[in-house]
């Protein structure tokens, strides 16, 4: 763990060696290591909290705002929560070794596609120190070595957390290099990490657009981006209005700061008269600022005068706040077209009583998760039964939607024969 | 198809629009389009061969070598072969719409993971004009729009082939923009194509290292690289010697110029005495130049004096020719270590009678295809039952091994509910 004296390439080379061993360990060995990691977090809490206090003090001195300080802060309760999450991950079914499919060829060769770890996963992240442990647990569970690179704001916390985790797993027999951390805070280090072709198999950024842009520019190893969520709820002509109101309100209000919250409400013209006054009223009561197109305003009843006018920018914006854009459309096709034009491809919902409209929407909308008669807020690895997630992918290759432990694996073809040669 | 007057971005935007329609067409419509394409290739052969003759003439004038001219040339027989391949692709099962998995959540939501097209696939390639049609057929079969960018050497052939194909599929009702071609030959055009974020979902290079390097430098959209094959055959202590000799010879000799041919033979020290003289003899008789380490030379019997000495560079080299490096190792672990150090991760084989050694090798070797007691030469989409392949991936994300029509798809989660909202 003496990373200050090692280059990024050296850290990654040791992680590569560790990954060769991890790939062949049985699940029991990896799960035991995760339990040791969880126990160590609790046993060594004083050390961890002392390091965290130093980050908190530096954060306060440098004028970090209250929200960022809250994300940075650890206490006994939060540490116990993190340890509990590690035990939850340990209890998940092992994704490694599963035969995904297999068949016998006419020449007698048995071809099996078998799930295996990716190898070395690098995670680059911002201020939350819990990411250090969450991602380490997810990577070890899926048989990968992890190289961490956090932000300088949480440097003391991350460094101690990674050391505690690494020491715990090594004591159970996992190789040195299973969990490594590079110092963090230096852009050149990020560039180095993202160009370790042959040593790093995947980089996962967990942070804002600046971090992603830096990776887009420099990375030569594969990167799995978790993009923003500009999500829509479309209320069709035949929608059950109670469901429609409940879903629109839930998708916007239940937790507005997350990527699967709705940002735009689309309403079929035939549903507006009954739906709009009621829905807009409930949204307003929940504290939602509404930005509507001209047609929606005409049907908003008493509220009309208090509504802002939606602009092109509103259709494009992921507010992550109690703000909702509202637009009236004349058909499910127009709704699909609007969604495909502005959506970030995260989570999209239709509320409808028509199977034709439902099929048109699920077939036509190009997004990771498409809902019929349910809130967009369900897109989550935990909810989907994947146990835990490392992020949510809006890209199409490899992983789309929640990125769980299965998405941290690849596969190999294992072909068994009895001397076959090619004619 | 008037591509000369359109920018790359305009071509890709039209392809994006076409992809929205293609994604919702039933398989019958796409298969009918493929049959129309195949028919048109035969019906309009005169036009195609005339364009090809112009490329051939220009190629001869510019001093293209015989091998490249052969790859460039079309005739009635080759065209019929290409048309036949299109019909074969049409007959494959549709990969689109398959429910990969599905389950009901405790809250009653039905979550299904459904296979869908990627959207717009760009294929950049070098002199073979048949790629124009093969890739168009594979992309349409998997519900994708394709944007082609061939080399200037085959510009006339590619342009006419793409036009013939596009006109044929549009006549059956597929959208304009299903098949597009950009002029080719201009590096800036490649850069533009590889940076159409939001319009192009995937770029597939089919060409040499220069093309891949250019994409590595410029691409911001995902790229699926088909890398080289530095493949090994390892003959274990307990190998059946007849099988071992047959497999070593087949993997090297049967078609040395392809990526799944073996480049290095590793031999367990305990197998050398019986195996090496016989294997090296047969390899020599097949015209193979042998480059051996010191221990192999000692055991090569009469051949010893005529063998070249293997250097570090030999372990790293994909010869793609009748040359084989030979090395003696002391254990399956040493073989695995050598393979993981030098392999390009394509196809690796062990010949052994030991289940322990087989398991160690298949578990420990990090490659797309790992063989037990069979030649490396079987790695092929057609052989593996995938119908056809667009290349062979040695990367680990999304597609590993043969890239067939399934690998040209992604999936979406379709979630059906009855009004569920998140608590």
Interface residues (C-beta under 8 A of the other chain):
Chain A: X20 X23 X24 X103 X105 X109 X111 X118 X119 X201 X202 X216 X220 X222 X224 X240 X242 X243 X246 X247 X249 X250 X251 X254 X255 X340 X358 X360 X362 X363 X364 X366 X367 X368 X369 X370 X371 X372 X373 X374 X375 X377 X378 X379 X383 X384 X385 X395 X396 X397 X398 X400 X401 X410 X411 X412 X413 X414 X415 X416 X417 X418 X419 X420 X421 X422
Chain B: X20 X23 X24 X103 X105 X109 X111 X118 X119 X201 X202 X216 X220 X222 X224 X240 X242 X243 X246 X247 X249 X250 X251 X254 X255 X340 X358 X360 X362 X363 X364 X366 X367 X368 X369 X370 X371 X372 X373 X374 X375 X377 X378 X379 X383 X384 X385 X395 X396 X397 X398 X400 X401 X410 X411 X412 X413 X414 X415 X416 X417 X418 X419 X420 X421 X422
